[in-house]
């Protein structure tokens, strides 16, 4: 066991059951429907001067050991070494680059060219280690809803992992063609991919209902199965993301952009709120985080929340050029609500019930002081395309649509003059994952031809080699062709397992 004080995980909604980190990784979601949060925030004790000299694996260990206290040093380092290996195409794992007057933390150098690889490369190892530690002899069924990126990253992580099966639900017609092909061509024998006639919120709600179906859970346990999640509701997904904010800070110190101890802002393209919540956790354990700019696309439910205190999903769902952010129910915001209200599980549960029953809740203006570390902005579709083109014309650097949402928000925030802290834009996906819209932004004619012709054109324009993740699906066979109504998700799961 690590030398840190033992850290237990509890529910945001008041269930008093305490789980170790490995138990929480296995379980995924609390029995009362809440999300697991640390009982307290440990203090890192990491020297910010020394952080500048750490490589990614060292940084990851120093951060994760604080949260995963029942994993031994050798267990945790083994998980880290297996996760962050040559499957990443850059030896730094998460390179920090400066383009013009903006810094970008590139989180798309993993196997599926999206930031989800940063956590989903390690989650299978954390989970299988946890199963051994807790003598779980059942087969773990990973249920995942995806708005595009989590699905393939989870499939890649869990494909053919002994003792696991994975079922991924995605909104049919609500992801890019490249994203869909990455999922439906997955060859892992323990994998199943299902298109749902609906949007991401329908997929996410369906998965949560399955998790909370006590009758189904007992039925499957009798058959030797236990559910877990690969979504960012699982602390095994959330905690590894904290590490790259420390790494970014260390890179900024090393480059001379900041001095150790200076505050650093982060602008994060945000949908389900897990990525930016990880930055908040980094601040809670000691990283000098300035302002967290929550960048939304035209589905601006989070922008409205941070500006009013009212979370209201009762609005039109907009399909945008940044589909991974097309979300109206940001699950991880529940964790922030809990922390910002000083760990008030009763109030948090009440708000989540209002969200379920009425589609909205109002924290109240008087309670918004607890959210002062955040600032909400949103980027219109027109601004997304203009930003991609502007960044390219000024620097020769091509960014994807999600990164453009954040890049535009970063420019807006700095122009407001609230502070003079340097900032980092979190770059969440390769432009190759959203080639059609990226090429449209760059002035290409996208009305004819297929996505792979545009991929070739993007390679010529950007000077960046086409990633293997794209090349390998160019002529791959479609393996998963199941499509279902949102009401049939439970039956799909049962028929796949029993």
Secondary structure by P-SEA (a helix, b strand, c coil): cccccbbbbbbcccccccccaaaaaaaccccccbbbbbcbbbbccccaaaaaaccaaaaaaaacccccccccaaaaaaaaaacccccccccccbbbbbccccccccccccccccccccccccaaaaaaaaaaaacccbbbbbbbbbcccaaaaaaaaccccccbbbbbbcccccccaaaaaaccccccccbbbbbbcccaaaaaaaaaaaaaaaaaaaaaaaabbbbbbcccccccccaaaaaaaaaaaaaaaaaccccccbbbbbbbbcccaaaaaaaaaaaaacccccbbbbccccccaaaaaaaccccccccccccccccccccccccaaaaaaaaaaccaaaaaaaaaaaaaaccccccccccccccccbbbbbbcaaaaaaaaaaaaaaccccccaaaaaaaaaaaaaaaaccccbbbbbbbccccccaaaaaaaaaccccccccaaaaaaaaaaaacccccaaaaaaccccccccccccccaaaaaaaaacc
